[in-house]
Amino acid sequence: MDTAVESSIISMLDAWFDSYGSGSNIISEASLTVANVAEKIMALRTKLSEHEVPMENRILVVSPAVSAIIAQAGIVAGTEVAADSAVE
């Protein structure tokens, strides 16, 4: 990745966290379970929509632990078997 682009992305993320990154906008790994992960992701999706963030090219970046919870929940589109899901 170009250094200027990376620096710009980091600056935008820092600004976002300064504005929105506290309280109910942060979901900790400890609070996620197989039973609630879909609900938590949909809540984040709703917040993005409320702020008029276009649906196109949205991505979700998660840790390996959260990726495992998503896979175990079987909520990845097109996968019936959690072990077959590729969450990268």
DSSP file (Angstrom, degrees, kcal/mol; ACC not computed):
  #  RESIDUE AA STRUCTURE BP1 BP2  ACC     N-H-->O    O-->H-N    N-H-->O    O-->H-N    TCO  KAPPA ALPHA  PHI   PSI    X-CA   Y-CA   Z-CA
    1    1 A M              0   0    0      0, 0.0     2,-0.1     0, 0.0     0, 0.0   0.000 360.0 360.0 360.0 140.2    0.0    0.0    0.0
    2    2 A D     >  -     0   0    0      1,-0.1     4,-2.8     4,-0.0     5,-0.2  -0.367 360.0-130.5 -61.1 136.6    1.2    3.5   -0.8
    3    3 A T  H  > S+     0   0    0      1,-0.2     4,-2.6     2,-0.2     5,-0.2   0.874 107.2  50.9 -60.5 -39.8    2.6    5.2    2.3
    4    4 A A  H  > S+     0   0    0      2,-0.2     4,-2.1     1,-0.2    -1,-0.2   0.905 112.0  47.1 -65.5 -40.9    0.5    8.4    1.6
    5    5 A V  H  > S+     0   0    0      2,-0.2     4,-2.6     1,-0.2    -2,-0.2   0.931 112.8  49.2 -65.2 -45.6   -2.7    6.4    1.3
    6    6 A E  H  X S+     0   0    0     -4,-2.8     4,-2.4     1,-0.2    -2,-0.2   0.917 111.4  49.3 -59.9 -43.8   -1.9    4.4    4.4
    7    7 A S  H  X S+     0   0    0     -4,-2.6     4,-2.2     1,-0.2    -1,-0.2   0.889 110.9  50.4 -62.8 -39.8   -1.2    7.6    6.3
    8    8 A S  H  X S+     0   0    0     -4,-2.1     4,-2.4     2,-0.2    -2,-0.2   0.911 110.3  49.2 -64.7 -43.3   -4.5    9.1    5.1
    9    9 A I  H  X S+     0   0    0     -4,-2.6     4,-2.6     1,-0.2    -2,-0.2   0.922 110.9  50.0 -62.7 -44.4   -6.4    6.0    6.1
   10   10 A I  H  X S+     0   0    0     -4,-2.4     4,-2.6     1,-0.2    -1,-0.2   0.903 110.4  50.4 -62.0 -41.4   -4.9    6.1    9.6
   11   11 A S  H  X S+     0   0    0     -4,-2.2     4,-2.2     2,-0.2    -1,-0.2   0.908 111.0  48.6 -63.1 -42.0   -5.7    9.8    9.9
   12   12 A M  H  X S+     0   0    0     -4,-2.4     4,-2.4     2,-0.2    -2,-0.2   0.916 112.2  48.6 -64.7 -42.7   -9.3    9.1    8.9
   13   13 A L  H  X S+     0   0    0     -4,-2.6     4,-2.8     2,-0.2     5,-0.2   0.909 110.1  51.6 -63.7 -41.9   -9.6    6.2   11.4
   14   14 A D  H  X S+     0   0    0     -4,-2.6     4,-2.1     1,-0.2    -1,-0.2   0.919 111.3  47.7 -60.1 -43.3   -8.1    8.3   14.2
   15   15 A A  H  X S+     0   0    0     -4,-2.2     4,-1.7     2,-0.2    -2,-0.2   0.898 111.5  50.9 -64.3 -40.4  -10.7   11.1   13.5
   16   16 A W  H  X>S+     0   0    0     -4,-2.4     4,-3.7     1,-0.2     5,-0.6   0.943 110.9  47.4 -63.2 -47.1  -13.5    8.6   13.4
   17   17 A F  H  X5S+     0   0    0     -4,-2.8     4,-1.4     1,-0.2    -1,-0.2   0.853 108.9  55.2 -64.6 -33.6  -12.5    7.0   16.8
   18   18 A D  H  <5S+     0   0    0     -4,-2.1    -1,-0.2    -5,-0.2    -2,-0.2   0.881 119.7  33.0 -63.1 -36.6  -12.2   10.5   18.3
   19   19 A S  H  <5S+     0   0    0     -4,-1.7    -2,-0.2    -3,-0.2    -3,-0.2   0.888 140.8   7.9 -86.0 -42.9  -15.7   11.2   17.2
   20   20 A Y  H  <5S+     0   0    0     -4,-3.7    -3,-0.2    -5,-0.2     5,-0.2   0.427  95.2 101.0-122.5  -2.1  -17.5    7.9   17.5
   21   21 A G     << +     0   0    0     -4,-1.4     2,-0.3    -5,-0.6    -4,-0.1   0.111  65.8  80.0 -86.2  25.1  -15.2    5.5   19.1
   22   22 A S  S >  S-     0   0    0     -2,-0.1     3,-1.7    -3,-0.1     2,-0.1  -0.824  85.9  -6.5-124.8 167.3  -16.4    5.4   22.7
   23   23 A G  G >  S+     0   0    0     -2,-0.3     3,-1.4     1,-0.3    -3,-0.0  -0.284 127.6   6.5  60.3-126.0  -19.2    3.8   24.6
   24   24 A S  G 3  S+     0   0    0      1,-0.3    -1,-0.3    -2,-0.1    -3,-0.1   0.521 118.6  72.6 -74.6  -5.2  -21.8    1.9   22.6
   25   25 A N  G <  S+     0   0    0     -3,-1.7     2,-0.5    -5,-0.2    -1,-0.3   0.601  87.3  71.9 -84.6 -10.1  -19.8    2.2   19.3
   26   26 A I    <   -     0   0    0     -3,-1.4     2,-0.6    -4,-0.1    -5,-0.0  -0.909  64.0-164.1-109.0 130.3  -17.2   -0.3   20.4
   27   27 A I        -     0   0    0     -2,-0.5     2,-0.2     3,-0.0    -3,-0.0  -0.958  14.9-145.3-113.4 118.8  -17.9   -4.0   20.6
   28   28 A S    >>  -     0   0    0     -2,-0.6     3,-0.9     1,-0.1     4,-0.5  -0.492  18.6-123.9 -82.7 152.4  -15.4   -5.9   22.6
   29   29 A E  G >4 S+     0   0    0      1,-0.2     3,-1.3     2,-0.2    -1,-0.1   0.873 111.6  62.0 -58.2 -37.1  -14.4   -9.5   21.8
   30   30 A A  G 34 S+     0   0    0      1,-0.3    -1,-0.2     3,-0.0    -3,-0.0   0.786 101.2  51.7 -62.6 -27.3  -15.5  -10.5   25.3
   31   31 A S  G <4 S+     0   0    0     -3,-0.9     2,-0.3     2,-0.0    -1,-0.3   0.578  91.9  94.9 -87.0  -8.7  -19.1   -9.4   24.6
   32   32 A L    <<  +     0   0    0     -3,-1.3     2,-0.3    -4,-0.5     3,-0.0  -0.656  46.9 167.3 -88.9 137.9  -19.4  -11.4   21.4
   33   33 A T     >  -     0   0    0     -2,-0.3     4,-1.8     1,-0.1     3,-0.5  -0.901  51.2-104.7-136.0 167.0  -20.9  -14.9   21.4
   34   34 A V  T  4 S+     0   0    0     -2,-0.3     4,-0.4     1,-0.2    -1,-0.1   0.852 122.0  54.1 -57.9 -33.9  -22.2  -17.3   18.7
   35   35 A A  T  4 S+     0   0    0      1,-0.2    -1,-0.2     2,-0.1     4,-0.2   0.784 120.0  27.1 -74.2 -28.1  -25.7  -16.3   19.8
   36   36 A N  T  > S+     0   0    0     -3,-0.5     4,-2.4     2,-0.1     5,-0.2   0.479  89.6  95.4-116.3  -1.1  -25.3  -12.5   19.5
   37   37 A V  H  X S+     0   0    0     -4,-1.8     4,-2.4     1,-0.2     5,-0.2   0.884  87.2  49.8 -62.5 -39.8  -22.6  -11.9   16.8
   38   38 A A  H  > S+     0   0    0     -4,-0.4     4,-2.5     1,-0.2    -1,-0.2   0.921 111.5  49.5 -63.9 -42.5  -25.1  -11.5   13.9
   39   39 A E  H  > S+     0   0    0      1,-0.2     4,-1.9     2,-0.2    -2,-0.2   0.909 111.7  48.6 -62.0 -43.1  -27.1   -9.0   16.0
   40   40 A K  H  X S+     0   0    0     -4,-2.4     4,-1.8     2,-0.2    -2,-0.2   0.901 112.0  48.5 -65.5 -41.4  -24.0   -7.0   16.9
   41   41 A I  H  X S+     0   0    0     -4,-2.4     4,-2.4     1,-0.2    -2,-0.2   0.912 110.9  50.8 -65.4 -41.5  -22.8   -6.9   13.2
   42   42 A M  H  X S+     0   0    0     -4,-2.5     4,-2.4     1,-0.2    -1,-0.2   0.860 106.7  55.0 -65.0 -34.1  -26.2   -5.8   12.1
   43   43 A A  H  X S+     0   0    0     -4,-1.9     4,-2.0     2,-0.2    -1,-0.2   0.906 109.4  47.0 -64.1 -40.8  -26.2   -3.0   14.7
   44   44 A L  H  X S+     0   0    0     -4,-1.8     4,-2.1     2,-0.2    -2,-0.2   0.911 110.9  52.2 -64.4 -41.8  -22.9   -1.8   13.2
   45   45 A R  H  X S+     0   0    0     -4,-2.4     4,-2.2     1,-0.2    -2,-0.2   0.900 108.6  51.1 -59.9 -41.8  -24.3   -2.0    9.7
   46   46 A T  H  X S+     0   0    0     -4,-2.4     4,-2.6     1,-0.2    -1,-0.2   0.902 107.5  52.5 -63.7 -41.9  -27.3    0.1   10.8
   47   47 A K  H  X S+     0   0    0     -4,-2.0     4,-1.4     1,-0.2    -1,-0.2   0.903 109.0  50.1 -62.5 -40.6  -25.0    2.8   12.3
   48   48 A L  H  <>S+     0   0    0     -4,-2.1     5,-2.5     1,-0.2     3,-0.3   0.923 111.6  48.3 -62.1 -43.0  -23.1    3.0    9.0
   49   49 A S  H ><5S+     0   0    0     -4,-2.2     3,-2.0     1,-0.2    -2,-0.2   0.896 106.8  56.0 -64.6 -40.2  -26.4    3.4    7.1
   50   50 A E  H 3<5S+     0   0    0     -4,-2.6    -1,-0.2     1,-0.3    -2,-0.2   0.810 107.9  49.3 -61.5 -29.1  -27.6    6.0    9.6
   51   51 A H  T 3<5S-     0   0    0     -4,-1.4    -1,-0.3    -3,-0.3    -2,-0.2   0.219 119.6-115.3 -94.0  13.9  -24.5    8.0    8.7
   52   52 A E  T < 5 +     0   0    0     -3,-2.0    -3,-0.2     1,-0.2    -2,-0.1   0.807  54.1 165.2  58.4  36.0  -25.2    7.5    5.0
   53   53 A V      < -     0   0    0     -5,-2.5    -1,-0.2    -6,-0.1    -2,-0.1  -0.738  44.4-110.2 -79.2 123.7  -22.1    5.4    4.4
   54   54 A P        -     0   0    0      0, 0.0    -1,-0.1     0, 0.0    -5,-0.0  -0.207  13.6-134.2 -57.5 143.9  -22.7    3.7    0.9
   55   55 A M  S >  S+     0   0    0      2,-0.1     3,-1.6    -6,-0.0     2,-0.1   0.835  79.1  98.7 -65.8 -33.7  -23.3    0.0    1.0
   56   56 A E  T 3  S+     0   0    0      1,-0.3     0, 0.0     0, 0.0     0, 0.0  -0.339  95.7   1.9 -62.4 131.8  -20.9   -0.6   -1.9
   57   57 A N  T 3  S+     0   0    0      1,-0.2    -1,-0.3    -2,-0.1     2,-0.2   0.612  85.2 155.5  68.0  17.1  -17.4   -1.7   -0.8
   58   58 A R    <   -     0   0    0     -3,-1.6     2,-0.3    -5,-0.1    -1,-0.2  -0.521  19.8-172.8 -68.9 141.1  -18.2   -1.9    2.9
   59   59 A I        -     0   0    0     -2,-0.2     2,-0.5     2,-0.0    -1,-0.0  -0.935  20.0-142.0-132.1 158.5  -15.9   -4.2    4.7
   60   60 A L        -     0   0    0     -2,-0.3     2,-0.6     2,-0.0   -19,-0.0  -0.983  13.2-161.3-121.9 119.8  -15.7   -5.6    8.2
   61   61 A V        +     0   0    0     -2,-0.5     2,-0.3    27,-0.0    -2,-0.0  -0.896  21.2 166.9-103.9 123.2  -12.2   -6.0    9.7
   62   62 A V        -     0   0    0     -2,-0.6    -2,-0.0     1,-0.0     0, 0.0  -0.889  35.6-103.7-133.4 162.4  -12.1   -8.4   12.7
   63   63 A S     >  -     0   0    0     -2,-0.3     4,-2.5     1,-0.1     5,-0.2  -0.323  41.5-102.9 -75.6 165.6   -9.6  -10.2   14.8
   64   64 A P  H  > S+     0   0    0      0, 0.0     4,-2.0     0, 0.0     5,-0.1   0.867 123.0  55.0 -58.0 -35.6   -9.0  -13.9   14.3
   65   65 A A  H  > S+     0   0    0      2,-0.2     4,-1.6     1,-0.2     5,-0.1   0.918 110.4  44.1 -65.2 -42.6  -11.0  -14.6   17.5
   66   66 A V  H  > S+     0   0    0      1,-0.2     4,-2.6     2,-0.2    -1,-0.2   0.884 109.7  57.0 -69.3 -37.5  -14.0  -12.7   16.2
   67   67 A S  H  X S+     0   0    0     -4,-2.5     4,-2.4     1,-0.2    -1,-0.2   0.895 105.9  51.1 -57.4 -40.4  -13.6  -14.4   12.8
   68   68 A A  H  X S+     0   0    0     -4,-2.0     4,-2.6     2,-0.2    -1,-0.2   0.895 108.8  50.4 -65.7 -39.8  -13.9  -17.7   14.6
   69   69 A I  H  X S+     0   0    0     -4,-1.6     4,-2.0     2,-0.2    -2,-0.2   0.915 110.9  49.5 -64.1 -42.5  -17.1  -16.6   16.4
   70   70 A I  H  X>S+     0   0    0     -4,-2.6     5,-1.3     2,-0.2     4,-0.8   0.926 112.6  47.5 -61.5 -44.9  -18.6  -15.5   13.0
   71   71 A A  H ><5S+     0   0    0     -4,-2.4     3,-0.8     1,-0.2    -2,-0.2   0.913 111.3  50.4 -63.6 -42.6  -17.6  -18.9   11.4
   72   72 A Q  H 3<5S+     0   0    0     -4,-2.6    -1,-0.2     1,-0.2    -2,-0.2   0.840 107.1  54.8 -64.5 -32.8  -19.1  -20.8   14.4
   73   73 A A  H 3<5S-     0   0    0     -4,-2.0    -1,-0.2    -5,-0.2    -2,-0.2   0.690 102.5-137.0 -74.4 -17.7  -22.3  -18.9   14.1
   74   74 A G  T <<5 +     0   0    0     -4,-0.8    -3,-0.2    -3,-0.8     5,-0.1   0.822  61.3 132.2  68.3  31.6  -22.6  -19.9   10.5
   75   75 A I      < +     0   0    0     -5,-1.3     2,-0.5     2,-0.1    -4,-0.1   0.400  28.8 113.7 -98.1   3.2  -23.6  -16.4    9.3
   76   76 A V  S >  S-     0   0    0     -6,-0.3     3,-1.7    -5,-0.1    11,-0.0  -0.640  80.2-104.5 -76.3 125.4  -21.2  -16.1    6.4
   77   77 A A  T 3  S+     0   0    0     -2,-0.5    -1,-0.1     1,-0.3     3,-0.1  -0.178 100.6  16.1 -53.3 133.2  -23.3  -16.0    3.2
   78   78 A G  T 3  S+     0   0    0      1,-0.2     2,-0.5     7,-0.1    -1,-0.3   0.557  99.4 108.3  84.1   8.5  -23.3  -19.2    1.3
   79   79 A T    <   +     0   0    0     -3,-1.7    -1,-0.2    -5,-0.1    -3,-0.1  -0.968  32.0 170.0-123.6 123.7  -21.9  -21.4    4.0
   80   80 A E  S    S+     0   0    0     -2,-0.5     2,-0.6     1,-0.2    -1,-0.1   0.716  76.7  58.9 -94.6 -26.8  -24.0  -24.0    5.8
   81   81 A V  S >> S-     0   0    0      1,-0.1     3,-1.8     2,-0.0     4,-0.5  -0.913  76.4-148.0-106.5 120.1  -21.0  -25.5    7.5
   82   82 A A  G >4 S+     0   0    0     -2,-0.6     3,-1.4     1,-0.3    -1,-0.1   0.852  96.5  60.3 -56.7 -36.9  -19.1  -23.1    9.7
   83   83 A A  G 34 S+     0   0    0      1,-0.3    -1,-0.3   -11,-0.1   -11,-0.1   0.737  99.7  57.9 -65.5 -21.2  -15.8  -24.8    9.0
   84   84 A D  G <4 S+     0   0    0     -3,-1.8    -1,-0.3   -13,-0.1     2,-0.2   0.604  83.8 103.3 -83.1 -11.5  -16.2  -24.1    5.3
   85   85 A S    <<  -     0   0    0     -3,-1.4     2,-0.7    -4,-0.5   -14,-0.1  -0.488  60.0-151.9 -77.7 140.9  -16.4  -20.4    5.7
   86   86 A A        +     0   0    0     -2,-0.2     2,-0.7   -15,-0.0    -1,-0.1  -0.910  18.0 175.4-112.9 103.6  -13.4  -18.3    4.9
   87   87 A V              0   0    0     -2,-0.7   -16,-0.1     1,-0.1   -20,-0.1  -0.924 360.0 360.0-110.5 108.1  -13.4  -15.1    6.9
   88   88 A E              0   0    0     -2,-0.7    -1,-0.1   -21,-0.0   -21,-0.0   0.386 360.0 360.0-115.5 360.0  -10.2  -13.2    6.3
